[in-house]
Amino acid sequence: MSERTTHLDSKLRTLSTQPGVYLMKDAEGTIIYVGKAKSLRSRVRSYFQSGAQHGIKTREMVRRVEDFETIVVRSEAEALILENNLIKENRPRFNINLKDDKTYPYIKVTDEVFPKVFVTRTLRKDGSRYFGPYTDVRRMRQSLELVKRLYTVRSCHYNLPKEAPARPCLDYHIGRCKAPCVALQSPEEYRGMVEEIAEVLGGHTKLVARRLRAEMQIAAGEMNFERAAELRDAVGQLESLERKQQVMDVSGADRDVIGFARDGAEGCGVVLQIREGKLLGREAQFLTNLGDESDEDAVSAFVARLYAERVTRDPESVPPEIYFPLDFPDRPVLEQLLREAAGRAVRLHWPQRGEKLSLVGLADQNARHMLEERKLMGNAAAERAPDALYELQEVLELPMVPRTMVCFDISHTQGSETVASAVFFENGEPAKGEYRKLKIRGDWGNDDFASMHEAVTRWFRRRVEEGKPLPELAVIDGGKGQLSAARKALEALDIPQQPIVGLAKKEEELFLPGRSDSIRLPRRSQALRLLQRLRDEAHRFAITYNRKLRTQRTVRSELSLIPGVGPSRQKALLEKFGSMRNVAAASEAEIAALPGFGPSLARKVLEAVRPDAKGGAGQGTAAA
């Protein structure tokens, strides 16, 4: 397997199943294709499946791919817009001919003394302001029509004031323009009008609507009901513009959203760059050697480094708002620094609810996926840790993401055949090669606490003796009593730092050592569902072993009635055949071949387990 194939296969295994955008890169790191997907995992993997039927262009693109990157978003609509933005920004080779050959339109406000307002499908770095993109062209036309109804923006193509006609055009005479071309409107007045247009197009319509309502009242008071009706309709259209027409937020504002994820001594900080309401890009930095530093200190170090470079390079790029996943001590200091550098208000805050908190959650999710990708590139067999594990880390306040977990369960039959199971999960999935079953040696009947103590002691002692890594979380099936017994076992083994939690089945409560009150997660919590799956698997494994021992006890009692079949011979029969039915189905020769058996004893066994075989077995042997 080539190095390229190994690299791509390892990344394909870490893909998210959520909507998003993927960027294909060649050997030089150049983006050669940008695509969108309802499920990133399904879509990106489809390119590399053997036997896939691709066209010539796609086959050539896949042949050149050496690496790829993904950006997770919340919906297909957001993926659609983000894909468009990234294609416009990067112009990938294999995106030249899009499927529908369509570019979403913008409303452009030009950078002139007397700006023009019109529709364009081309973005240029010419100082103009662009509003959009608009996926719904009809609504865009409504916005532009509203602007033309409310404001006397010019429609001519003169380069004012350098070029100008000799007299005003028809628009002036029908009241659609105030003729700035012949100096009947000052640049200051016209610029003020354009700024209000920008507010409307940017989604800031409340002040404009308030002004129009005041004018409507005045017109009605003057008995100018036709004008009042026009203003009423304009207010209604303004209110209809207050909708989410951009990928990320309703205001169309510029903002950065910080996300952070951590796994032990490594972390990842992400910045989602939202400009005019659109997610334009993502910037990330990895943090190492965090050691005992708190998450607050890690975030502080990340953003301080990030924005220190920003204010040096381009202070104007600092947005008016920055959202953080948590509060940190240096936030007021950083806020003051950014205000001074940008020369305007800059607000740093920690959202607690609503759409802003949702944006931070999306940034955190991107940080988690990037950290997973970085950590797992060196382990081709590893899988991406599901979000449930990150939720567990947060809820239980664990030092690391619990990628490896063991769960203990006790099962017995009225105090007999007491057994324990220890099932092992890796990255949220069963690792059956690590499953262990233990027959409890202690003679204390149905004392679940003592049985749990023995099971935990024996499992962890063997783990340490074999030099295997300890799990990042131990789960005990039971409440405070079972948890206490397990905790004492760990302390006796001198590993009290082992993270451990108890899961009580009745109310699905979580219990932690040293904490009197329980933790109750929502029934739909991914973390709770993962723990339930782990606990149920441990219960199944223990019950299965208990039933096996119970069956063997029944068989032993029946075999013990056969003269000459003592405990060692009973054990030999059970190990070979497993059940009375299988013993009865065996041939005389198969039984006679076991250690301690011969033809004579084999015939006795078959006569005992086969009532119809008395005398028949011996006759068959003699005939042979």
C-alpha positions in Angstrom: 0.0 0.0 0.0 1.4 3.4 -1.0 2.0 6.2 1.4 -0.7 8.3 -0.4 -3.2 5.5 0.0 -2.4 4.9 3.6 -2.7 8.6 4.4 -6.1 9.0 2.6 -7.5 5.8 4.1 -6.6 7.0 7.6 -8.4 10.3 7.0 -11.4 8.7 5.4 -11.9 6.7 8.6 -12.1 9.9 10.6 -14.8 11.7 8.6 -17.9 13.2 10.2 -21.4 12.1 9.2 -22.7 15.6 9.4 -23.3 18.1 6.5 -20.3 20.2 5.4 -17.9 21.2 2.7 -14.8 19.2 1.6 -11.7 20.6 -0.1 -9.6 18.3 -2.3 -5.9 19.2 -2.5 -3.1 18.1 -4.8 0.6 17.3 -4.0 1.4 21.0 -3.7 -1.4 21.6 -1.3 -3.5 23.5 -3.8 -7.2 23.2 -3.6 -8.3 21.5 -6.8 -12.0 20.8 -5.9 -14.6 22.1 -3.4 -17.8 20.2 -2.9 -20.7 20.0 -0.4 -22.3 17.0 1.2 -25.3 16.0 3.3 -23.0 13.5 5.0 -19.3 14.2 4.6 -18.4 10.6 5.4 -20.6 9.1 2.7 -19.8 11.7 0.0 -16.0 11.9 0.4 -15.6 8.1 0.7 -17.6 7.6 -2.5 -14.7 9.1 -4.5 -12.3 6.5 -3.4 -14.4 3.3 -3.5 -13.1 0.6 -5.7 -15.3 0.0 -8.7 -17.0 3.4 -8.5 -18.3 4.6 -11.8 -16.9 8.2 -12.2 -16.7 10.4 -15.2 -13.4 11.4 -16.8 -13.1 14.7 -15.0 -13.8 13.1 -11.6 -11.4 10.2 -12.2 -8.7 12.7 -13.1 -9.5 14.8 -10.0 -9.3 11.8 -7.7 -6.0 10.7 -9.3 -4.5 14.0 -8.4 -5.8 14.2 -4.8 -3.1 13.8 -2.2 -5.0 15.3 0.8 -8.4 16.7 1.7 -9.9 19.0 4.4 -13.5 19.2 5.7 -15.5 21.9 7.3 -18.6 20.8 9.3 -21.7 23.0 9.2 -25.2 22.7 10.6 -27.3 22.1 7.5 -27.2 21.4 3.8 -28.2 25.0 3.1 -25.2 26.3 5.0 -23.0 23.8 3.1 -24.4 25.2 -0.1 -23.5 28.8 0.6 -20.1 27.9 2.1 -19.2 25.9 -0.9 -20.0 28.9 -3.1 -17.9 31.2 -1.0 -14.9 28.8 -1.0 -15.1 28.3 -4.8 -15.2 32.0 -5.3 -12.2 32.5 -3.0 -10.0 29.6 -4.2 -11.2 29.0 -7.8 -10.3 25.3 -7.8 -9.3 23.8 -11.1 -12.0 21.1 -11.1 -14.8 23.5 -10.1 -14.5 25.7 -13.2 -17.6 24.1 -14.7 -20.2 23.7 -11.9 -23.0 21.3 -12.2 -25.6 24.0 -12.7 -23.1 26.6 -13.9 -24.7 29.1 -11.6 -23.2 31.8 -9.4 -25.4 33.3 -6.7 -26.1 37.0 -7.1 -25.2 39.8 -4.7 -26.4 43.4 -4.4 -23.5 45.7 -4.9 -23.1 49.2 -3.5 -20.2 50.8 -5.4 -17.4 52.9 -3.8 -18.0 56.2 -5.5 -18.8 59.8 -4.6 -22.4 59.0 -5.7 -22.6 55.2 -5.3 -24.7 53.0 -7.5 -26.8 50.0 -6.3 -27.2 47.0 -8.6 -27.1 43.2 -8.9 -23.9 41.5 -9.7 -22.6 37.9 -9.9 -18.9 38.9 -9.7 -17.1 39.9 -6.5 -14.2 42.3 -6.9 -11.8 43.8 -4.4 -12.6 47.4 -5.5 -13.8 48.8 -2.2 -17.5 48.2 -2.9 -19.8 46.6 -0.5 -21.6 43.3 -1.3 -24.8 42.0 0.2 -25.7 38.3 -0.2 -25.3 35.8 -1.8 -29.0 35.4 -2.5 -30.1 31.9 -3.2 -33.6 33.1 -3.7 -33.4 35.5 -6.6 -37.1 36.6 -6.3 -36.5 37.8 -2.7 -33.3 39.6 -3.9 -35.3 41.4 -6.5 -37.9 42.3 -3.8 -35.1 43.8 -1.7 -33.8 45.8 -4.6 -37.3 47.0 -5.6 -37.8 48.1 -2.0 -34.6 50.1 -2.1 -35.7 51.8 -5.3 -39.1 52.6 -3.8 -37.8 54.1 -0.6 -34.7 55.9 -1.9 -33.8 58.0 -4.9 -30.7 56.1 -5.9 -29.3 56.9 -9.3 -29.6 54.3 -12.1 -27.3 56.1 -14.7 -23.8 54.9 -15.5 -22.0 58.3 -15.4 -18.7 58.5 -13.6 -19.9 61.3 -11.3 -18.8 64.0 -10.8 -16.2 63.7 -13.5 -18.8 62.9 -16.2 -22.2 64.5 -16.1 -25.1 65.1 -18.5 -26.3 68.5 -19.5 -29.7 68.1 -17.9 -31.5 65.6 -15.6 -33.0 62.4 -17.0 -36.5 61.1 -16.8 -36.0 59.5 -13.3 -35.7 63.0 -11.9 -38.9 64.1 -13.4 -40.9 61.1 -12.1 -39.4 61.4 -8.6 -37.0 58.4 -8.7 -33.8 60.5 -8.5 -32.8 63.9 -7.1 -30.4 64.5 -10.0 -27.0 64.6 -8.2 -25.6 64.5 -11.8 -26.4 68.2 -12.1 -25.7 69.2 -8.5 -29.3 69.2 -7.4 -28.3 66.8 -4.6 -25.1 67.2 -2.5 -22.6 64.3 -2.1 -23.2 64.4 1.7 -27.0 64.0 1.4 -26.6 61.2 -1.2 -24.0 59.4 0.9 -26.3 59.5 4.0 -29.0 57.9 1.9 -26.7 55.2 0.7 -25.6 54.4 4.3 -29.3 53.9 5.1 -29.6 51.6 2.1 -26.7 49.6 3.4 -28.4 49.2 6.8 -31.5 47.9 5.1 -29.6 45.4 2.9 -27.6 44.4 5.9 -30.7 43.4 7.8 -30.7 46.5 10.2 -34.2 47.6 9.3 -35.7 48.7 12.7 -34.5 52.3 12.6 -35.6 52.7 9.0 -39.0 51.1 9.8 -39.5 53.5 12.7 -38.8 56.5 10.5 -41.2 55.2 7.8 -43.9 54.7 10.4 -43.4 58.3 11.6 -43.7 59.5 8.0 -46.8 57.4 7.6 -48.5 59.0 10.6 -47.6 62.4 9.3 -49.0 61.6 5.8 -52.2 60.2 7.3 -52.6 63.4 9.5 -52.3 65.5 6.4 -55.0 63.4 4.7 -52.4 62.1 2.2 -53.8 58.6 2.4 -52.2 57.5 -0.9 -48.7 58.3 0.4 -49.6 56.8 3.8 -50.6 53.5 2.1 -47.3 53.4 0.1 -45.4 53.9 3.3 -47.4 51.2 5.0 -46.6 48.7 2.2 -42.9 49.7 2.5 -42.9 49.0 6.2 -44.4 45.6 5.5 -41.7 44.8 3.0 -39.0 45.9 5.4 -40.3 43.5 8.0 -40.3 40.7 5.5 -36.6 41.3 5.0 -35.9 40.4 8.7 -35.1 36.8 7.8 -32.1 34.5 7.7 -30.8 35.0 4.2 -27.2 34.3 5.0 -25.5 31.2 6.1 -24.8 32.0 9.7 -26.8 34.9 11.2 -29.7 37.2 10.7 -27.9 40.5 11.3 -25.3 40.1 8.5 -22.7 41.4 11.0 -19.0 40.6 11.0 -17.9 38.4 13.9 -15.5 35.7 14.9 -16.6 32.6 16.7 -14.0 30.8 18.7 -14.2 27.0 19.3 -12.0 24.9 21.5 -11.4 21.2 22.1 -9.0 19.4 24.3 -7.7 15.9 24.8 -5.2 15.7 27.7 -2.1 17.7 26.9 -3.2 18.6 23.4 -5.8 21.0 22.2 -7.2 22.8 19.1 -8.5 26.3 18.8 -10.7 27.2 15.8 -12.0 30.6 14.5 -15.0 30.6 12.3 -14.8 33.9 10.3 -18.3 35.2 9.6 -18.4 38.3 7.4 -21.6 40.0 6.5 -23.4 37.0 7.9 -21.5 34.5 5.7 -19.1 31.8 6.9 -16.1 32.7 4.8 -13.5 30.5 6.3 -11.9 28.7 9.2 -8.6 29.2 11.0 -7.1 26.8 13.4 -4.1 26.4 15.6 -3.0 23.3 17.6 -1.8 23.6 21.2 0.6 21.1 22.8 2.2 20.6 26.1 -0.9 22.0 28.0 -0.1 19.8 31.0 -2.1 21.0 34.0 -3.1 24.3 32.4 -6.9 25.0 32.6 -9.1 25.3 29.6 -9.5 29.0 30.4 -5.7 29.5 30.2 -5.4 27.4 27.0 -8.1 29.5 25.3 -6.5 32.7 26.5 -3.1 31.7 25.1 -4.7 30.8 21.7 -6.7 34.0 21.2 -3.9 36.2 22.5 -1.5 34.8 19.9 -4.1 34.9 17.2 -5.2 38.5 17.6 -1.8 39.8 18.4 -0.8 38.8 14.9 -4.1 40.3 13.6 -3.7 43.7 15.1 -0.1 43.9 13.8 -0.9 42.8 10.3 -4.4 44.2 9.7 -6.3 45.8 12.7 -9.3 46.5 10.4 -9.8 42.7 10.1 -10.8 42.5 13.8 -14.6 42.2 13.8 -16.9 44.1 16.2 -17.9 40.9 18.0 -16.0 37.8 19.1 -17.8 34.9 20.7 -16.0 32.5 23.1 -16.9 29.0 24.3 -16.0 29.9 27.9 -15.0 33.0 29.9 -11.3 33.5 30.8 -9.5 35.9 33.1 -7.7 37.9 30.3 -10.8 38.7 28.4 -11.2 42.3 29.6 -7.5 43.0 28.8 -7.7 41.5 25.3 -10.9 43.4 24.6 -9.3 46.7 25.5 -6.3 45.9 23.3 -8.5 45.1 20.3 -10.5 48.3 20.8 -7.4 50.4 20.8 -5.9 48.7 17.8 -9.1 48.8 15.7 -10.1 52.3 16.8 -13.7 51.3 17.5 -15.8 49.2 19.8 -14.9 45.5 19.9 -17.0 43.2 22.1 -15.8 39.9 23.5 -18.4 37.8 25.2 -19.4 34.3 26.2 -22.9 33.4 24.9 -25.2 31.5 27.3 -28.3 30.8 25.1 -29.9 31.2 21.7 -28.3 31.4 18.2 -25.0 32.8 19.5 -24.5 29.7 21.7 -25.4 27.5 18.7 -22.6 29.2 16.7 -20.1 28.5 19.4 -21.2 24.9 19.5 -20.6 24.6 15.8 -17.1 26.1 16.3 -16.4 23.6 19.2 -17.5 20.8 16.9 -15.1 21.8 14.2 -12.3 22.0 16.8 -13.1 18.5 18.0 -13.0 17.0 14.5 -9.7 18.8 13.7 -8.1 17.6 16.9 -9.3 14.0 16.3 -7.9 14.1 12.8 -4.5 15.3 14.0 -4.3 12.8 16.8 -5.4 9.8 14.7 -3.3 10.3 11.6 -0.6 8.2 13.2 -2.9 5.3 14.0 -4.5 3.8 10.9 -6.7 1.5 12.9 -8.2 4.2 15.1 -11.6 5.7 14.7 -12.9 9.2 15.4 -14.2 9.6 18.9 -17.9 10.3 18.7 -19.3 13.5 20.2 -20.8 11.4 23.0 -17.3 10.9 24.4 -16.7 14.6 24.5 -20.0 15.1 26.3 -18.9 12.4 28.8 -15.6 14.2 29.4 -17.5 17.5 30.1 -20.2 16.0 32.3 -17.9 13.9 34.4 -15.1 16.5 34.4 -12.6 13.9 33.1 -9.0 14.9 32.3 -9.1 13.1 29.0 -11.6 12.1 26.4 -12.7 8.5 27.5 -11.8 6.7 24.3 -11.2 3.5 26.3 -13.9 2.3 28.8 -14.5 -0.8 30.8 -17.8 -1.7 32.4 -18.3 -4.3 35.2 -21.5 -6.2 36.0 -22.3 -9.0 38.5 -24.7 -11.9 37.8 -25.7 -14.9 40.0 -28.5 -17.4 40.5 -29.8 -17.0 44.0 -26.2 -16.6 45.3 -24.7 -19.4 43.2 -22.8 -19.4 40.0 -21.7 -15.8 40.8 -19.9 -14.3 37.8 -18.6 -10.9 36.7 -18.2 -9.4 33.2 -15.8 -6.8 32.1 -16.6 -5.4 28.6 -14.3 -3.0 26.8 -15.2 -0.2 24.5 -12.8 1.8 22.3 -14.0 5.1 20.7 -17.6 4.2 21.6 -17.6 0.8 20.0 -17.2 -2.8 21.5 -13.6 -4.2 21.5 -14.6 -7.8 22.0 -11.0 -9.0 22.0 -10.7 -7.3 25.4 -13.8 -8.8 26.9 -13.2 -10.8 30.1 -15.5 -13.0 32.2 -14.6 -13.8 35.8 -16.0 -16.6 38.1 -16.2 -15.1 41.5 -14.1 -17.1 44.0 -15.4 -15.6 47.2 -18.0 -17.7 49.2 -20.4 -14.9 50.2 -23.5 -15.7 48.2 -25.4 -12.8 46.7 -23.2 -10.0 48.2 -22.9 -7.9 45.1 -20.6 -5.4 46.8 -18.0 -8.0 47.7 -18.3 -9.6 44.3 -17.7 -6.2 42.6 -14.7 -5.6 44.8 -13.2 -8.9 43.8 -13.9 -8.4 40.1 -12.4 -4.9 39.9 -9.4 -6.1 41.9 -8.6 -9.1 39.7 -9.2 -7.2 36.4 -7.1 -4.2 37.2 -4.3 -6.2 38.9 -4.0 -8.3 35.8 -4.0 -5.3 33.6 -1.2 -3.8 35.6 0.8 -7.0 35.6 0.5 -7.4 31.9 1.6 -3.8 31.3 -1.5 -2.8 29.4 -2.8 0.8 29.6 -5.6 1.4 32.0 -9.0 2.5 30.7 -9.7 6.2 30.6 -13.0 5.5 32.4 -14.4 2.5 34.4 -18.2 2.2 34.6 -19.8 0.2 37.4 -23.3 -1.2 36.9 -24.9 -0.1 40.2 -25.3 2.7 42.6 -23.3 4.1 45.5 -22.7 0.7 47.2 -21.2 -0.9 44.1 -19.2 2.2 43.3 -17.8 2.4 46.8 -16.7 -1.3 46.6 -15.0 -0.7 43.3 -13.3 2.5 44.6 -11.9 0.6 47.6 -10.5 -2.0 45.3 -8.7 0.6 43.2 -7.3 2.3 46.3 -6.0 -1.1 47.6 -4.2 -1.5 44.2 -2.7 2.0 44.6 -4.5 3.4 41.5 -7.0 5.8 43.2 -6.6 8.3 40.3 -8.5 5.9 38.0 -11.7 7.7 36.7 -14.7 5.8 37.7 -18.5 6.3 37.6 -21.5 4.3 38.7 -24.7 3.9 36.6 -27.8 3.0 38.5 -30.4 1.4 36.3 -33.6 2.4 38.0 -33.4 6.1 37.4 -30.3 6.0 35.1 -28.4 8.1 37.6 -24.7 8.7 37.5 -22.7 8.6 40.7 -19.2 9.9 41.2 -16.8 9.1 44.1 -16.9 11.8 46.8 -20.1 13.3 45.5 -23.3 12.8 47.4 -25.8 13.9 44.8 -26.3 12.1 41.5 -26.0 13.4 37.9 -29.1 13.0 35.7 -28.6 13.4 32.0 -31.4 14.1 29.6 -32.9 10.9 28.2 -31.8 12.0 24.7 -28.2 12.7 25.8 -25.7 11.0 23.5 -23.4 10.4 26.5 -26.2 8.6 28.5 -27.1 6.4 25.5 -23.5 5.4 25.2 -23.2 4.5 28.9 -26.5 2.5 28.6 -25.2 0.6 25.6 -22.0 -0.2 27.5 -23.9 -1.3 30.6 -26.3 -3.4 28.6 -23.5 -5.2 26.8 -21.8 -5.9 30.2 -25.1 -7.3 31.5 -25.6 -9.5 28.4 -22.1 -10.9 28.7 -22.5 -11.7 32.4 -25.9 -13.3 32.0 -24.6 -15.5 29.2 -21.7 -16.7 31.4 -24.0 -17.3 34.3 -26.4 -19.4 32.2 -23.5 -21.4 30.9 -22.3 -22.3 34.4 -25.9 -23.1 35.5 -26.2 -25.4 32.6 -22.9 -27.1 33.4 -24.0 -27.6 37.0 -27.2 -29.3 35.8 -25.2 -31.6 33.5 -22.6 -32.4 36.2 -25.4 -33.5 38.5 -26.8 -35.9 35.9 -23.3 -37.2 35.0 -22.5 -37.8 38.6 -25.1 -40.5 38.7 -23.2 -42.6 36.2 -20.9 -45.2 38.0 -17.3 -44.5 37.3 -17.8 -40.9 36.1 -16.2 -38.7 38.8 -15.5 -34.9 38.7 -12.5 -35.1 36.4 -14.3 -37.3 33.9 -17.4 -35.0 34.1 -15.1 -32.0 33.4 -13.7 -33.9 30.3 -17.1 -34.6 29.0 -18.3 -31.0 29.5 -15.2 -29.5 27.9 -15.6 -31.7 24.9 -19.3 -31.7 24.3 -20.7 -28.8 26.4 -24.2 -30.3 27.1 -26.1 -33.5 27.8 -27.7 -33.3 24.3 -24.3 -33.3 22.7 -23.1 -36.1 24.9 -26.1 -38.2 23.8 -25.4 -37.4 20.2 -21.8 -38.5 20.4 -20.5 -41.8 19.2 -19.0 -44.4 21.5 -15.7 -44.0 19.8 -15.7 -40.2 20.4 -16.3 -40.7 24.2 -13.9 -43.6 24.5 -11.1 -41.4 23.0 -11.3 -39.0 26.0 -8.7 -39.2 28.7 -9.8 -41.7 31.4 -12.4 -43.3 29.2 -12.5 -46.5 27.3 -15.0 -48.5 25.3 -16.6 -50.0 28.4 -17.1 -46.7 30.2 -18.2 -45.0 27.0 -21.0 -47.6 26.6 -22.1 -47.0 30.2 -22.3 -43.2 29.6 -24.4 -43.7 26.4 -26.7 -46.1 28.2 -27.2 -43.5 30.9 -27.9 -40.6 28.6 -29.7 -42.7 25.9 -32.4 -44.8 27.5 -32.9 -46.6 24.1 -29.2 -47.3 23.8 -29.0 -50.0 26.5 -27.4 -53.1 25.0 -27.4 -51.5 21.6 -24.1 -49.8 21.9 -22.2 -52.9 23.0 -23.7 -55.0 20.2 -22.8 -52.5 17.6 -19.2 -52.5 18.8 -19.0 -56.3 18.9 -20.3 -56.5 15.3 -17.6 -54.1 14.3 
